Amino acid sequence: MRARGAHVTDIIVCVVAADDGVMPQTREVLNLAKSENNVQLVIAVNKIDKPGADADKIKNALMIEGVQVEDLNGDVPCVEVSGLTGQGLDTLIETISTMAEVADLRAEQTSKAEGHVLESRVDKGRGPIATILVARGTLRSGDSIVAGTTWCRVRQMMDDKGNLVKEAIPGMPVTVAGWKELPEAGDEVLQAVKGEGDAKQAIDNRQRELEKRKLLEDVLKINESRKAERLDREEAAHAEHTGVDRETPEEHKGPKELRLVIKGDVSGTVEAVVGSVSGIGNDEVVTKVVHAGVGEVVESDVNLAQASDALIIGFNVKSQRSVQQHASSVGVPLYFDDVIYRVMEEVRKRASALLPPKIEKHVKGEAQVAEIFNITIKGRKQRAIAGCRVINGVVEKSSRVRIIRNGEELWEGAIADLKHLKKEISEAKRGMECGMALDGFEDMQPGDIIQAIEINEVARQV
């Protein structure tokens, strides 16, 4: 969203809170300002009215980031403001006006309208609407415009104060109603030269071009699939010829997927949520957005999530009770929120739940084998009994144990019998002598260490 804003504007106002300082978001804006060659930058130090606000500290921090303000012999204007009291806002507006005048920022008003979609959403009363920033020309009610793969005959325009307007000049943001479908944030807006007919023709051409690209992508996917199948057959033939077992499908699988269906109130927030959650994961689990769109969560979203085993995230939107009941009946999880950091935390938590736990082993007790006795049980069967002394902690009969010889682990398993002077015992404490038979291991030797271990499963985080 910030990148799109930087791309369509002439002057960036970077707001830095006096009580927070330079934050990651601030660095992102500063980097965007540096990357856009024709964009000017002005710093607004906000919350200057708060006790302890230190504008000089902010200016020095900005210098570390490579931004030198005018007060420190630089060329970047810096204005101290307060959004609460209004302090400095007139100065900020005057500074922006001066920068625009010096840069001679002008735009043609008599040509066909051009601009960019800043935001789009579905309004219950007006249908698909889009906020457009006019870059050049004049946009009027009744004009036909094209954005992406949809078009609009401007039915209604509102300015940033909610007032109905008949025309919009360069630099003016307006909310436009009359779209056939919802455009995407970032789409370029162009006015059709000959009205509605040209708009429809332009959309048809763009749709055909998209279909060609999609067809090419499908062909590439089919070719990749055929190549994979051919390699699979070759591996199978090689395995059959050499007698070497192939990997099982489970061994060959890649990372697990947390699939998501994302719905939001406007296209910009949907884009932001998708961008924020897409990077969550690691080599073992990844997030995959199977669908993202604008509007409330509806039954078709639930059906898609059910088919793809996905979590539905509703950002700043709701759903009807019937949709929630349907989701519950088919086992589709729903998550609604309006704070992006909480959404990210929820996705991170659910992705972490897909990770296998970390196995931690703790030694509870140790016994050293002194000698080996072979006894006969049930008339014929021989069993090796280790005569031991517990040298550390406690060895319980229910414990899982492992054999350590010369510092290396030989075996891990369970205790079959634990006795003291021919008496069955449940545990042997430090200093006690005991006889121990292991379930499935007979090759014990004097000097071996038998460790009683506790195994804990620890949840992992992405």
Secondary structure, 3 states (H helix, E strand, C coil): CHHHHHHHCCEEEEEEECCCCCCHHHHHHHHHHHHCCCCEEEEEEECCCCCCCCHHHHHHHHHHCCCCEHHHCCCECEEECCCCCCCCHHHHHHHHHHHHHHCCCCCCCCCCCEEEEEEEEEECCCEEEEEEEEEECCEECCCEEEECCEEEEEEEEECCCCCECCEECCCCEEEEEEECCCCCCCCEEEECCCCHHHHHHHHHHHHHHHHHHHHHHHHHHHHHHHHHHHHHHHHHHHHHHHCCCCCCHHHHCCCEEEEEEEEECEHHHHHHHHHHHHCCECCCEEEEEEEEEECCECHHHHHHHHHHCEEEEEECCCECHHHHHHHHHCCCCEEEECCHHHHHHHHHHHHHHCCCCEEEEEEEEEEEEEEEEEEEECCCEEEEEEEEEEEEEEEECCCEEEEEECCEEEEEEEEEEEEECCEECCEEECCCEEEEEEECECCCCCCCEEEEEEEEEECCCC
